[in-house]
Amino acid sequence: MTLKVRIQDDLKAAMRAKEKARVGAFRLLTAAIKQREVDGRIELDDAAVVAVIEKLIKQGRDAASQFEAAGRDELAAKEQAEIALYQSYLPEPLDPVALQTLIDQAITTSGADGMRDMGKVMALLKPQVQGRVDMAALSSQIKQRLTGA
């Protein structure tokens, strides 16, 4: 079963159970997936669906932090609940030791020796870690390794 089909089945189950919050989150997710398919005139595979989910999680975190700053805790809690729902569809997170090993291998494979080679390292790592690590954190770890800091 593909990830997209699993999400659609879970949406139907939430609708049958009359879980309004989950239905809203699933509808937002399915709309984002459909929008991406229409824009690109393609059928999304699991990796592309994971990318859509990651984008929604990032947007949700930004919104939650803004709601908290504005003192709107109920809206921040709603965003956090949606984030938790979306994260359940992501692959298992990579442990830090395995991530360091992958970074080391990518640096060695690409022959990177400075910041100008960061794109090469990221290009090698992205397919391996998509959905399993925060890409911003990965970027900062690679920068530290390449600058020797």
Secondary structure, 3 states (H helix, E strand, C coil): CCHHHHHHHHHHHHHHCCCHHHHHHHHHHHHHHHHHHHHHCCCCCHHHHHHHHHHHHHHHHHHHHHHHHCCCHHHHHHHHHHHHHHHCCCCCCCCHHHHHHHHHHHHHHHCCCCHHHHHHHHHHHHHHHCCCCCHHHHHHHHHHHHHCC
